[in-house]
Amino acid sequence: MTSNKIEPPGHVQIWGRALLGMVPVVGAGAVEIWDGYRKRYEYRALQTLGVIGEKVTPEQLQERLAESEDLDAVFGRAIQAAANSGLEAKRLLLGLVVADAVLDDAMIDDAILMTDVLSQIEAPHVRCLEDIWRVQQEVESSGERPQAARGAEREINQRILDVGRKYPSPLLQTLVNLSLLDARTSWDQGMDFVHGLTTFGEDFLRELHGATEAGDSSPGAARDG
């Protein structure tokens, strides 16, 4: 999908011009910095649009957005979230999620959920999930902690507690609120017990990794500068 077919939301450019116009004397350096930022913003949005464009045509996308307000809202939020994110895997997955919803009405509700989660996730959250998941897999594969059935309460494991406590409580709480992390919060909002990723958290990481692998294998995949 080329940039002249669908333009990303232009609020950054609008506000940027307005703010620059409010300054009596704006040096050339400030204008150059703003222009560079705007291009980076557009690049990130276009990366997600590119992923969508690999699965659907511009005509399909325009027709489907006109048909469904829910899909139109998901599309707008996904492009906005991508443009504001420095996490490439997130931008790629947002594109895949929207494309699936364009191709299948039954996927719109899933797209709403995933876009909501992805819009609140950045690199520190993903690093935390990956660290906890790595230790969780180690203790379960070694038999140090039996693997629990889906939805069953898990035994407390010190190694998982220790890796979870490396991360600040607000970050962990965000993951709990998004149903990605199985943890319990004490009265002072400190994380007492981190049991591991939820089933949804594990599936979420797999999808994020899968989007990255798909992007790596694509000959036109864009990379962060």
C-alpha positions in Angstrom: 0.0 0.0 0.0 1.5 3.3 -1.0 1.4 6.5 1.0 -0.7 8.4 -1.6 -3.6 6.0 -1.2 -4.3 6.4 2.5 -3.0 9.2 4.7 -2.4 8.6 8.4 -4.2 10.9 10.9 -2.8 14.5 10.6 -3.2 15.8 14.1 0.5 15.9 14.7 1.1 18.1 11.7 -1.8 20.3 12.6 -0.8 20.9 16.2 2.9 21.2 15.2 2.2 24.0 12.7 -0.1 25.7 15.3 2.6 25.6 18.0 5.3 26.8 15.7 3.0 29.6 14.6 2.6 30.7 18.2 6.3 31.3 18.6 7.3 34.9 17.4 10.7 33.8 16.1 11.3 30.2 15.2 14.9 29.3 14.3 15.6 27.1 11.3 16.9 24.4 13.7 13.5 24.1 15.5 11.7 23.8 12.2 14.1 21.1 11.0 13.6 19.2 14.3 9.9 19.4 13.9 10.0 18.2 10.3 12.2 15.2 11.3 9.8 14.3 14.0 6.8 14.5 11.7 8.5 12.2 9.2 9.3 9.7 11.9 5.6 9.8 12.9 4.5 9.3 9.4 7.0 6.5 8.9 5.7 4.5 11.9 2.1 4.9 10.7 2.9 3.9 7.2 4.7 0.8 8.4 1.4 -0.5 9.9 -0.4 0.6 6.7 2.1 -1.4 4.7 1.4 -4.6 6.7 -2.4 -4.1 6.0 -1.6 -3.4 2.4 0.1 -6.8 2.0 -3.2 -8.6 2.8 -5.9 -6.2 1.5 -6.2 -3.8 -1.4 -6.9 0.0 -0.8 -10.3 -0.5 -2.4 -11.2 -3.3 0.0 -10.1 -1.3 2.9 -12.0 1.8 1.9 -15.2 -0.2 1.3 -15.0 -2.1 4.6 -14.3 1.1 6.6 -17.3 2.7 5.1 -19.4 -0.4 6.0 -18.4 -0.7 9.7 -18.1 2.0 12.2 -16.5 -0.4 14.6 -13.8 -1.4 12.1 -13.3 2.3 11.2 -12.7 3.1 14.9 -10.3 0.2 15.3 -8.4 1.2 12.1 -8.0 4.8 13.4 -6.9 3.8 16.8 -4.4 1.2 15.4 -2.8 3.8 13.1 -2.6 6.3 15.9 -1.1 3.8 18.3 1.5 2.7 15.7 2.5 6.3 14.9 3.1 7.0 18.6 5.1 3.8 19.3 8.8 3.1 19.0 8.1 -0.7 19.3 8.2 -2.2 15.8 6.7 -5.5 16.8 3.7 -3.7 18.0 3.3 -1.7 14.8 3.5 -4.9 12.7 1.0 -6.8 14.9 -1.4 -3.8 14.7 -1.3 -4.1 11.0 -2.0 -7.8 11.0 -4.9 -7.4 13.5 -6.6 -4.8 11.4 -6.1 -6.7 8.2 -7.7 -9.8 9.7 -10.7 -7.7 10.8 -11.0 -6.2 7.3 -11.1 -9.7 5.8 -13.5 -11.2 8.3 -16.3 -9.5 10.3 -16.0 -12.1 13.0 -12.5 -10.8 13.8 -13.6 -7.2 14.6 -14.3 -7.9 18.2 -10.9 -9.6 18.6 -9.3 -6.6 16.8 -11.0 -4.2 19.3 -9.5 -6.1 22.2 -6.0 -6.5 20.7 -5.8 -2.9 19.6 -6.8 -1.7 23.1 -4.1 -3.9 24.7 -1.5 -3.0 22.1 -2.1 0.7 22.5 -1.1 0.5 26.2 2.0 -1.7 25.6 5.6 -0.5 24.9 9.0 -2.0 25.0 9.4 -2.1 28.8 6.2 -4.1 29.2 7.3 -6.6 26.6 10.7 -7.0 28.2 9.0 -7.7 31.5 6.7 -10.3 29.9 9.6 -12.0 28.1 11.7 -12.2 31.2 9.0 -13.7 33.3 7.9 -16.1 30.5 11.5 -17.3 30.0 11.9 -18.1 33.7 8.4 -19.6 33.8 9.2 -22.0 31.0 12.5 -23.0 32.6 10.9 -23.9 36.0 8.0 -25.7 34.4 10.2 -27.7 31.9 12.6 -28.7 34.6 9.8 -29.9 36.9 10.7 -27.3 39.5 7.1 -26.3 39.3 4.3 -28.4 37.8 2.6 -26.9 34.8 -0.9 -25.9 35.9 -4.0 -26.6 33.9 -5.5 -23.6 32.0 -7.1 -21.3 34.6 -5.9 -23.3 37.6 -4.1 -21.6 40.5 -0.3 -22.0 40.3 2.3 -22.8 42.9 4.5 -19.9 44.1 8.0 -20.1 42.7 10.8 -18.0 44.1 12.6 -17.6 40.7 9.5 -16.2 39.1 8.9 -13.9 42.1 12.4 -12.6 41.9 12.3 -11.8 38.2 8.9 -10.1 38.6 10.2 -7.9 41.4 12.9 -6.5 39.2 10.2 -4.4 37.5 8.4 -1.4 39.0 5.0 -1.9 40.5 3.1 0.5 38.0 4.5 -1.5 35.1 3.4 -4.8 36.6 0.0 -3.4 37.5 -0.6 -2.4 33.9 0.1 -5.9 32.8 -2.2 -7.3 35.4 -5.0 -4.8 34.4 -4.6 -6.0 30.8 -4.9 -9.6 31.9 -1.4 -10.4 30.6 0.1 -11.1 34.0 -1.0 -13.4 36.8 0.0 -11.5 40.0 -1.4 -10.3 43.3 -1.2 -6.8 44.7 -0.7 -5.9 48.4 -2.5 -3.1 50.2 0.3 -0.6 49.3 0.1 -1.5 45.6 3.4 -3.4 45.8 3.4 -6.7 43.8 3.5 -9.4 46.5 3.2 -12.5 44.2 4.0 -12.8 40.5 2.9 -16.3 39.4 3.6 -15.9 35.7 2.0 -14.9 32.5 -1.7 -15.6 32.0 -2.8 -17.8 29.1 -3.8 -14.6 27.3 -0.3 -13.2 28.1 1.4 -16.2 26.6 -0.7 -16.1 23.5 -0.1 -12.3 23.2 3.7 -12.8 23.3 3.5 -15.5 20.7 1.5 -13.3 18.4 3.9 -10.4 18.9 6.9 -12.7 18.1 5.0 -14.1 15.1 4.4 -10.6 13.7 8.1 -9.8 14.0 9.1 -13.0 12.3 6.6 -12.3 9.5 8.0 -8.8 9.1 11.6 -10.1 9.0 10.7 -12.6 6.2 8.9 -10.0 4.1 11.1 -8.5 1.4 9.4 -5.1 1.8 9.5 -5.1 5.6 10.5 -1.7 7.0 13.0 -1.4 9.8 13.5 1.1 12.6 16.2 3.7 11.9 
